[in-house]
Amino acid sequence: MAAGECPRRAGGHEDGHGSDEDAGLWQDGRVVELEPYSIVIVAYNHADTLPACLAAVARLEPAPERVVLVDNASADGSADVAVEMAGDLPIEIIREDRNTGFAAAANRGINSTDEPWVLLLNPDCAPRPDFARRLLKAVSGRPEATHIGAVTPKLLRAEGAELESTAVIDAAGMLVTCSGRHFDRGAGEPDGEAFDRTAWVFGGTGAAVLLRREALADIAYPDNEIFADSFFAYREDAELAWRLQLRGWRCLYVPLAVAAHRRGFRPEAGRHGHSEINRYSVRNRFLLRTHCADLGWHLRCLPWWLARDLMVVGASLTVERGSLPALTDAWRLREDARQRRRWVQGRRRVSPRQMAHWFRKRGQVEEVDAP
C-alpha cells in the first residue's frame, strides 16, 4: 500500500480521489475556485519519513502555492533529504542553527507565507492526494464558512518509513475535558462509522491542521507569536485552539480528508520512559490553563482540575521525578503567562457559558450534516 493511502472501506474511494461530482465546487450555478494554501513542515531528525511525506505532498490536488520546511538543527541530515526530494515542489528550506522548538519553528514557517490558508503538517504525516481539496471544499460549502478558523482531518496511524496507513485512528479532532486535559479523539481505536460524520470539534492536532490566515492574525499575541514560543513543544496546538474558540473561530472536522501519521509518542500507551516529553507536558498543562482559562472556568471545573493537578504534582514528587523541573519552569513563566491571559481574556468574543459546553467529562463533539 502506498504512503498516505488507506485501507478501502465501504463507500470510499481506494485511489484517494472522490467521485466525478467532486471535481468542482458548485455554488449558485457556477464553479467556485478553491482558495490557495501553503504548507509548513517543522522537521527535527525526520530524515527517515521526509521522503514519504514530501512525495505525498507532491501528489496533492490542488497543489500548494509554496512549501516551507523549517529544520530545527537536525543531526540526521533532514534538510539535505528535503533538498534531494524537492523535485518540482515550490519548497523553501529554513535551517535553524539550534532546536528552537516546534512552536517557534512553526511561527517562523507560517510567517514566511502569505496565502489565505496554511496547512501545518508533520514530517511523519502523508496526506492522500485529495486531502487539501476535501478540506477546502468542506469550508467553502458551509454557511458558517467565514467563521471557520481551523479545519482538521481524519488521521490514521501509519507504520514504517513509508508511512503505510493502518485502519486505526490517530486523531479525529481534539476534545477537551473539565479537568483541563485535551485528547486526540479516537486515538488508538479502530476506524469506523463513529468517525465518519462531519462535526464541530474544539480543535485540531498540530500534526495536520488547515488554518485560516485571517484567524491566525486575529489571535496572534502582541509579540506576533501565533503559537506561544514559551511552550517549546507539546500542548501548543491546544493553546492555539482555545484562543481561536475564545475569539469565535470554529474548528470543523472533515472525515473525508484523510492522512496517515506515524506518531512517535502515543498517549494511550502512557508516558513512562519519556522524561523530556513528561517535563514539557506537565509544564505546559499549567501554562495552557494560565493563558486561556478565566476565573469562571476554574470555579465551574474546580473538582476536576484540582484532582488532576494534585495527581500530576504528586507523580512529579514521587514516581516521575524527572518532571519536577516542570513545576519550577511553570513558576518561572508565571508572570508572562498571566500577561498573556489578561490579553486573551480582554479580547474574547465568546461568553464563558458558550465556552463551557466544550469542557465535559468526555469532551464534546457536535455532528453536522455535510453540505
C-alpha positions as CSV (number, residue, x, y, z in Angstrom):
1,M,0.0,0.0,0.0
2,A,1.4,3.4,-0.9
3,A,2.2,6.1,1.6
4,G,-0.9,8.0,2.7
5,E,-3.3,5.6,1.2
6,C,-5.9,3.9,3.4
7,P,-7.5,0.5,3.6
8,R,-10.5,0.5,1.4
9,R,-13.9,0.8,3.2
10,A,-17.4,0.6,2.0
11,G,-18.4,3.7,0.2
12,G,-14.9,5.0,-0.1
13,H,-12.5,5.5,-3.0
14,E,-9.4,3.4,-2.8
15,D,-7.3,5.8,-5.0
16,G,-7.9,8.7,-2.7
17,H,-10.0,10.6,-5.3
18,G,-13.6,11.4,-4.9
19,S,-16.3,10.9,-7.5
20,D,-16.6,12.9,-10.7
21,E,-19.1,15.1,-8.8
22,D,-16.3,16.2,-6.5
23,A,-14.3,17.7,-9.4
24,G,-15.6,21.2,-8.8
25,L,-17.4,23.1,-6.2
26,W,-20.8,24.4,-7.5
27,Q,-22.5,27.3,-5.9
28,D,-25.3,29.3,-7.4
29,G,-24.8,27.5,-10.7
30,R,-21.1,28.3,-11.1
31,V,-17.8,26.7,-10.1
32,V,-16.1,28.4,-7.2
33,E,-12.3,28.3,-7.2
34,L,-10.8,27.0,-4.0
35,E,-8.6,29.4,-2.1
36,P,-4.8,28.9,-2.4
37,Y,-2.9,27.5,0.5
38,S,0.7,26.9,1.6
39,I,2.2,24.1,3.7
40,V,4.5,24.5,6.7
41,I,6.5,21.5,7.9
42,V,8.7,21.5,11.0
43,A,11.4,18.8,11.0
44,Y,13.7,17.6,13.7
45,N,15.6,14.4,12.9
46,H,12.9,13.1,10.5
47,A,15.2,12.1,7.6
48,D,13.5,8.6,7.5
49,T,10.0,9.8,6.9
50,L,10.5,13.0,5.0
51,P,10.7,11.3,1.6
52,A,7.3,9.7,2.0
53,C,5.9,12.9,3.4
54,L,7.2,15.1,0.6
55,A,6.2,12.5,-2.0
56,A,2.6,12.7,-0.7
57,V,2.7,16.5,-0.7
58,A,3.8,16.4,-4.4
59,R,0.6,14.4,-5.2
60,L,-1.8,16.9,-3.6
61,E,-4.5,18.3,-5.8
62,P,-4.7,21.3,-5.9
63,A,-1.0,21.8,-5.3
64,P,0.1,24.2,-2.6
65,E,1.4,27.6,-3.7
66,R,4.5,27.0,-1.6
67,V,6.0,24.6,0.9
68,V,8.2,25.9,3.8
69,L,10.2,23.4,5.7
70,V,11.8,24.6,8.9
71,D,14.6,22.3,10.0
72,N,15.3,22.6,13.7
73,A,19.1,21.8,13.5
74,S,18.5,18.1,12.8
75,A,21.5,15.9,13.3
76,D,20.4,13.3,10.7
77,G,20.5,15.4,7.6
78,S,16.8,16.1,7.4
79,A,17.3,19.4,5.5
80,D,19.5,17.7,2.9
81,V,16.9,15.0,2.4
82,A,14.3,17.7,1.8
83,V,16.6,19.3,-0.8
84,E,17.1,15.9,-2.6
85,M,13.3,15.2,-2.6
86,A,12.1,18.7,-3.6
87,G,11.7,17.9,-7.3
88,D,9.2,20.3,-8.7
89,L,7.8,21.3,-5.3
90,P,7.9,25.1,-4.7
91,I,9.8,24.5,-1.5
92,E,11.8,26.8,0.8
93,I,14.0,25.3,3.4
94,I,14.8,27.3,6.5
95,R,17.8,25.9,8.5
96,E,17.8,26.9,12.2
97,D,21.2,26.8,14.0
98,R,19.6,25.2,17.1
99,N,16.4,23.4,18.1
100,T,14.1,26.3,18.7
101,G,11.1,24.0,19.5
102,F,8.0,23.2,17.4
103,A,6.1,26.4,18.4
104,A,8.8,28.9,17.4
105,A,9.7,27.0,14.2
106,A,6.0,26.8,13.2
107,N,5.7,30.5,13.8
108,R,8.7,31.2,11.5
109,G,7.3,29.0,8.8
110,I,3.8,30.5,8.9
111,N,5.2,34.0,8.9
112,S,7.2,33.1,5.7
113,T,3.9,32.5,3.8
114,D,1.0,34.8,2.9
115,E,-1.7,32.5,1.4
116,P,-5.2,32.6,2.8
117,W,-4.8,29.2,4.3
118,V,-1.8,27.4,5.7
119,L,-1.6,23.6,6.2
120,L,0.6,22.7,9.2
121,L,1.9,19.2,8.5
122,N,4.2,16.9,10.5
123,P,7.1,15.3,8.6
124,D,5.8,11.9,9.6
125,C,2.5,12.5,8.0
126,A,1.4,11.5,4.5
127,P,-1.9,13.1,3.2
128,R,-4.0,11.4,0.5
129,P,-4.0,13.2,-2.9
130,D,-7.4,14.7,-2.4
131,F,-6.6,15.8,1.2
132,A,-6.3,19.6,0.6
133,R,-9.3,19.7,-1.8
134,R,-11.5,17.9,0.7
135,L,-10.6,20.4,3.5
136,L,-11.0,23.5,1.4
137,K,-14.3,22.3,-0.2
138,A,-15.7,21.5,3.2
139,V,-15.2,25.1,4.3
140,S,-16.5,26.7,1.1
141,G,-19.7,24.6,1.2
142,R,-20.8,25.6,4.7
143,P,-22.9,28.6,5.6
144,E,-20.6,29.3,8.5
145,A,-17.6,29.4,6.2
146,T,-16.4,32.9,7.2
147,H,-16.3,31.8,10.9
148,I,-14.2,28.7,10.4
149,G,-10.7,29.3,11.5
150,A,-9.4,25.7,11.5
151,V,-10.1,22.5,9.6
152,T,-9.0,19.2,10.9
153,P,-8.9,15.9,9.0
154,K,-9.2,12.2,9.9
155,L,-5.7,10.9,10.8
156,L,-4.9,7.2,10.7
157,R,-1.9,5.6,12.3
158,A,1.0,4.9,10.0
159,E,3.7,2.4,10.1
160,G,7.3,2.4,8.8
161,A,9.3,5.0,7.0
162,E,6.9,4.7,4.0
163,L,4.1,5.9,6.2
164,E,1.8,3.0,5.3
165,S,-1.6,3.6,6.6
166,T,-3.5,1.3,9.1
167,A,-7.1,1.2,10.0
168,V,-6.5,2.7,13.4
169,I,-7.5,6.2,14.3
170,D,-4.7,8.6,15.3
171,A,-6.9,11.7,15.7
172,A,-10.4,12.7,14.7
173,G,-10.3,16.2,16.1
174,M,-9.4,17.4,19.6
175,L,-11.5,17.0,22.7
176,V,-11.1,18.9,26.0
177,T,-12.5,18.0,29.4
178,C,-13.5,19.7,32.6
179,S,-10.1,18.6,34.2
180,G,-8.3,20.8,31.7
181,R,-7.0,17.8,29.7
182,H,-7.1,17.5,25.9
183,F,-7.2,14.4,23.8
184,D,-7.0,13.3,20.2
185,R,-10.4,12.0,19.6
186,G,-10.5,8.3,18.9
187,A,-6.7,7.8,19.3
188,G,-5.9,4.1,19.2
189,E,-9.4,3.0,18.3
190,P,-10.4,1.1,15.1
191,D,-11.6,3.4,12.3
192,G,-15.4,3.1,11.9
193,E,-18.7,4.9,11.4
194,A,-18.3,6.8,14.7
195,F,-15.6,8.9,12.9
196,D,-17.3,9.3,9.6
197,R,-19.5,12.3,10.3
198,T,-18.6,15.9,9.7
199,A,-18.5,17.7,13.1
200,W,-17.6,20.8,15.0
201,V,-14.8,20.0,17.4
202,F,-12.7,22.1,19.9
203,G,-9.6,22.0,17.8
204,G,-7.2,20.0,15.6
205,T,-3.9,18.3,16.3
206,G,-0.8,20.1,15.2
207,A,0.2,17.0,13.2
208,A,-2.1,18.1,10.3
209,V,-4.4,21.1,10.5
210,L,-5.5,23.7,8.0
211,L,-5.5,27.2,9.4
212,R,-7.1,30.4,8.1
213,R,-4.6,33.2,8.0
214,E,-7.1,35.8,8.9
215,A,-7.9,33.8,12.1
216,L,-4.2,33.4,12.9
217,A,-3.7,37.2,12.5
218,D,-6.7,37.8,14.8
219,I,-5.4,35.7,17.7
220,A,-1.7,36.3,17.4
221,Y,-0.2,37.7,20.6
222,P,1.1,41.3,20.6
223,D,4.6,40.0,20.1
224,N,3.4,38.4,16.9
225,E,3.6,34.8,18.3
226,I,0.9,32.6,16.8
227,F,1.9,29.6,18.8
228,A,3.3,30.6,22.2
229,D,7.1,30.2,21.9
230,S,7.3,29.5,25.7
231,F,5.6,26.1,25.1
232,F,8.5,24.9,23.0
233,A,6.7,21.7,22.2
234,Y,3.6,19.8,23.3
235,R,0.1,21.2,24.0
236,E,0.8,24.3,21.9
237,D,-2.0,23.2,19.5
238,A,-4.5,23.1,22.4
239,E,-3.5,26.6,23.5
240,L,-4.0,27.8,19.9
241,A,-7.3,26.0,19.6
242,W,-8.5,27.6,22.9
243,R,-7.6,31.1,21.8
244,L,-9.4,30.5,18.4
245,Q,-12.5,29.4,20.2
246,L,-12.5,32.4,22.5
247,R,-12.5,34.7,19.5
248,G,-15.3,32.9,17.8
249,W,-13.3,30.9,15.3
250,R,-14.7,27.4,14.8
251,C,-13.0,24.2,14.0
252,L,-14.5,21.8,11.5
253,Y,-13.7,18.1,11.4
254,V,-13.7,16.7,7.9
255,P,-13.6,12.8,7.8
256,L,-13.3,12.6,4.0
257,A,-9.9,14.3,4.2
258,V,-7.5,11.5,5.3
259,A,-3.8,11.4,6.1
260,A,-1.6,8.8,7.7
261,H,0.5,9.8,10.7
262,R,3.3,7.8,12.3
263,R,3.1,9.1,15.8
264,G,6.3,8.8,17.8
265,F,4.6,9.1,21.1
266,R,1.2,7.5,21.7
267,P,-0.7,9.0,24.7
268,E,-2.8,5.8,25.3
269,A,0.5,3.9,25.8
270,G,1.5,6.1,28.8
271,R,4.5,8.4,29.2
272,H,6.8,6.1,31.1
273,G,10.3,6.4,29.9
274,H,9.7,9.7,28.1
275,S,11.2,12.2,30.6
276,E,11.6,15.1,28.3
277,I,8.0,14.7,27.0
278,N,6.8,14.4,30.5
279,R,8.6,17.7,31.5
280,Y,7.1,19.7,28.7
281,S,3.7,18.1,29.0
282,V,3.5,18.9,32.8
283,R,4.8,22.4,32.5
284,N,2.5,23.2,29.5
285,R,-0.5,21.8,31.3
286,F,-0.2,24.7,33.8
287,L,0.7,27.3,31.1
288,L,-2.2,26.3,29.0
289,R,-4.7,27.0,31.7
290,T,-2.9,30.1,32.9
291,H,-3.0,31.5,29.3
292,C,-6.6,30.7,28.5
293,A,-8.9,29.8,31.5
294,D,-10.7,32.5,33.3
295,L,-11.9,32.5,36.9
296,G,-15.4,31.2,35.9
297,W,-13.8,28.2,34.3
298,H,-11.8,27.4,37.4
299,L,-14.8,27.7,39.6
300,R,-17.1,25.5,37.4
301,C,-14.4,22.9,36.8
302,L,-12.9,23.1,40.3
303,P,-13.2,19.5,41.5
304,W,-11.9,18.0,38.3
305,W,-8.9,20.2,37.6
306,L,-7.9,20.3,41.3
307,A,-7.9,16.5,41.5
308,R,-5.9,16.2,38.3
309,D,-3.4,18.8,39.5
310,L,-2.9,17.0,42.8
311,M,-2.3,13.8,40.9
312,V,0.2,15.5,38.5
313,V,2.1,17.2,41.3
314,G,2.1,14.0,43.4
315,A,3.5,12.0,40.5
316,S,6.2,14.6,39.9
317,L,7.3,14.3,43.5
318,T,7.3,10.5,43.5
319,V,7.2,8.2,40.5
320,E,8.0,10.8,37.8
321,R,10.7,12.9,39.5
322,G,12.1,13.8,36.1
323,S,9.0,16.0,35.7
324,L,9.8,18.0,38.8
325,P,11.7,20.8,37.0
326,A,8.5,21.3,35.0
327,L,6.9,22.8,38.1
328,T,9.8,25.2,38.5
329,D,9.6,26.1,34.8
330,A,5.9,26.9,35.1
331,W,6.5,29.1,38.2
332,R,9.3,30.9,36.4
333,L,7.0,31.7,33.5
334,R,4.0,32.7,35.6
335,E,4.1,36.4,35.0
336,D,4.5,36.1,31.3
337,A,1.6,33.6,31.3
338,R,-0.6,36.0,33.4
339,Q,0.0,38.8,31.0
340,R,-1.0,36.6,28.1
341,R,-4.2,35.7,29.9
342,R,-5.1,39.3,30.5
343,W,-4.6,40.0,26.8
344,V,-6.6,36.8,25.7
345,Q,-9.5,37.4,28.1
346,G,-9.6,41.1,27.3
347,R,-10.3,40.3,23.6
348,R,-12.7,37.3,23.9
349,R,-15.9,37.4,21.9
350,V,-17.4,34.1,23.2
351,S,-19.1,34.1,26.6
352,P,-17.9,31.8,29.4
353,R,-21.3,30.0,29.2
354,Q,-20.8,29.3,25.5
355,M,-17.2,28.0,26.1
356,A,-18.3,25.8,29.0
357,H,-20.1,23.3,26.7
358,W,-16.8,22.1,25.3
359,F,-15.4,21.2,28.7
360,R,-17.3,18.0,29.6
361,K,-16.1,14.8,31.3
362,R,-15.6,13.1,28.0
363,G,-15.4,16.1,25.8
364,Q,-17.9,17.4,23.3
365,V,-18.5,16.8,19.5
366,E,-21.3,18.4,17.5
367,E,-22.1,16.4,14.4
368,V,-23.4,18.3,11.5
369,D,-24.7,17.3,8.0
370,A,-22.2,17.6,5.3
371,P,-23.3,20.3,2.7
